[in-house]
């Protein structure tokens, strides 16, 4: 299947922004680069822009799928193109080349550095203020901290308790 047809198939179900189309083109370009580097063909992933929360992207290994956060993408297009896309593609390639290995282990790092010439950072440093959900104030012996709505709801339902990483006291709602 031609790459233009593949991209058309990926975008047919939902209208994509110009930025999302750039990401799809970058995915295809990076895959072509990897195929040249490894001298083999890789199946193209399904690419979605449905990720929420603080993560910039995720790679779903068994389903060969990439998901990107559209809010963080809109705020950080260059970082997505230069770092996030190769990072997530490297996870898929690593799984296809080596099977189940450590997510950011030596195999993944070698793909990042040798194939894409990108520093193998495990997490992004993007400003996530715009995607921060509602926060709830809690306290311990060290002072105040916040929990996400998901963690707060687990405390309220009695499903769990959280402890301070420093003083090890149970966090209490304010």
C-alpha positions as CSV (number, residue, x, y, z in Angstrom):
1,X,0.0,0.0,0.0
2,X,1.4,3.4,-0.9
3,X,2.2,5.7,2.0
4,X,-0.2,8.4,0.8
5,X,-3.0,5.8,0.7
6,X,-2.0,4.6,4.2
7,X,-2.2,8.1,5.6
8,X,-5.5,8.6,3.9
9,X,-6.9,5.4,5.5
10,X,-5.7,6.5,8.9
11,X,-7.3,9.9,8.6
12,X,-10.5,8.9,6.8
13,X,-12.6,8.3,10.0
14,X,-11.9,11.7,11.6
15,X,-10.9,15.1,10.2
16,X,-7.4,15.9,11.2
17,X,-5.8,19.3,11.9
18,X,-2.8,20.4,9.9
19,X,-0.7,19.7,12.9
20,X,-2.0,16.1,13.2
21,X,-1.3,15.6,9.5
22,X,2.3,16.7,10.2
23,X,2.5,14.1,12.9
24,X,1.2,11.4,10.5
25,X,3.8,12.4,7.9
26,X,6.5,12.3,10.6
27,X,5.4,8.8,11.6
28,X,5.7,7.6,8.0
29,X,9.0,9.3,7.5
30,X,10.4,7.8,10.7
31,X,9.2,4.4,9.7
32,X,10.8,4.7,6.3
33,X,14.1,5.8,8.0
34,X,13.9,2.8,10.4
35,X,13.2,0.4,7.5
36,X,16.3,1.7,5.8
37,X,18.4,1.5,9.0
38,X,17.3,-2.1,9.8
39,X,16.9,-3.3,6.2
40,X,13.4,-4.7,6.9
41,X,9.8,-3.7,6.6
42,X,7.7,-2.8,9.7
43,X,3.9,-2.7,9.8
44,X,2.6,0.8,10.2
45,X,0.7,1.6,13.4
46,X,-2.7,3.0,13.9
47,X,-2.3,6.6,15.0
48,X,-4.8,8.3,17.2
49,X,-5.0,11.7,18.8
50,X,-7.2,10.7,21.8
51,X,-4.7,10.6,24.7
52,X,-5.7,12.7,27.7
53,X,-3.9,13.7,30.9
54,X,-0.2,14.6,31.3
55,X,1.3,12.0,28.9
56,X,2.4,13.3,25.5
57,X,2.1,9.9,23.8
58,X,1.8,6.2,24.4
59,X,2.7,3.1,22.4
60,X,0.4,0.1,22.6
61,X,2.7,-2.8,21.7
62,X,0.4,-5.7,21.1
63,X,-2.1,-3.6,19.0
64,X,0.6,-1.7,17.1
65,X,-1.0,1.6,18.0
66,X,0.2,5.1,18.8
67,X,-1.8,7.6,20.8
68,X,-0.9,11.3,21.1
69,X,-2.3,14.0,23.4
70,X,-3.8,16.7,21.1
71,X,-3.7,19.4,23.7
72,X,0.0,19.0,24.4
73,X,0.6,18.6,20.7
74,X,-1.0,21.9,19.9
75,X,1.1,23.6,22.6
76,X,4.4,21.9,21.7
77,X,4.4,20.9,18.0
78,X,8.2,21.0,17.6
79,X,8.9,18.8,20.6
80,X,6.4,16.3,19.3
81,X,8.0,16.2,15.9
82,X,11.6,16.0,17.2
83,X,11.2,13.9,20.4
84,X,7.8,12.5,21.2
85,X,7.1,10.8,17.8
86,X,10.5,9.0,17.7
87,X,10.2,8.1,21.3
88,X,6.9,6.3,20.8
89,X,7.9,4.7,17.5
90,X,11.0,3.4,19.2
91,X,8.8,1.5,21.6
92,X,6.9,-0.2,18.8
93,X,10.1,-1.0,16.9
94,X,11.8,-2.3,20.0
95,X,8.9,-4.7,20.6
96,X,8.9,-5.9,17.0
97,X,12.6,-6.4,17.0
98,X,13.3,-7.7,20.5
99,X,10.0,-8.8,21.9
100,X,9.1,-8.0,25.5
101,X,12.0,-6.0,27.1
102,X,12.3,-3.2,29.6
103,X,10.3,-0.2,28.3
104,X,13.3,2.2,28.4
105,X,16.0,-0.4,28.4
106,X,19.2,-0.7,26.4
107,X,17.3,-2.0,23.3
108,X,15.0,1.0,23.2
109,X,17.8,3.4,24.0
110,X,19.9,2.0,21.1
111,X,17.0,2.6,18.7
112,X,16.6,6.2,19.9
113,X,20.3,7.0,19.5
114,X,21.4,4.9,16.6
115,X,18.3,5.0,14.4
116,X,16.7,8.4,15.2
117,X,19.7,10.3,16.7
118,X,17.5,11.5,19.6
119,X,18.6,11.5,23.2
120,X,16.8,8.6,25.0
121,X,14.9,10.5,27.6
122,X,12.2,8.5,29.5
123,X,9.9,11.4,30.3
124,X,9.0,14.7,28.7
125,X,9.5,18.1,30.4
126,X,6.5,19.8,28.8
127,X,4.4,22.3,30.7
128,X,1.2,20.3,31.6
129,X,-0.7,23.1,33.4
130,X,-3.4,23.1,30.7
131,X,-4.1,19.4,31.1
132,X,-3.9,19.2,34.8
133,X,-7.2,18.0,36.1
134,X,-8.9,19.1,39.3
135,X,-6.5,18.9,42.3
136,X,-7.5,18.2,45.9
137,X,-5.5,19.4,48.9
138,X,-4.1,16.9,51.4
139,X,-1.7,17.2,54.3
140,X,0.9,15.2,56.2
141,X,3.7,15.9,58.6
142,X,5.7,17.6,55.9
143,X,3.0,20.0,54.9
144,X,0.5,20.3,52.1
145,X,0.3,18.4,48.8
146,X,-2.3,17.7,46.1
147,X,-3.9,14.6,44.8
148,X,-5.5,14.1,41.4
149,X,-9.3,13.7,41.2
150,X,-8.8,10.0,40.5
151,X,-6.7,9.5,43.6
152,X,-9.0,11.7,45.7
153,X,-12.0,9.6,44.6
154,X,-10.3,6.4,45.6
155,X,-9.6,7.9,49.1
156,X,-13.3,9.0,49.4
157,X,-14.6,5.6,48.4
158,X,-12.3,3.9,50.9
159,X,-10.4,2.0,48.2
160,X,-7.0,3.1,49.2
161,X,-4.8,5.4,51.3
162,X,-1.8,7.4,50.1
163,X,1.4,8.0,52.1
164,X,3.8,10.8,51.9
165,X,7.0,9.8,50.2
166,X,9.1,11.7,52.6
167,X,7.6,11.3,56.1
168,X,5.5,8.1,55.3
169,X,2.4,9.5,57.1
170,X,-1.0,8.8,55.6
171,X,-2.2,11.8,53.6
172,X,-5.3,13.4,55.0
173,X,-7.8,15.6,53.2
174,X,-7.8,19.2,54.3
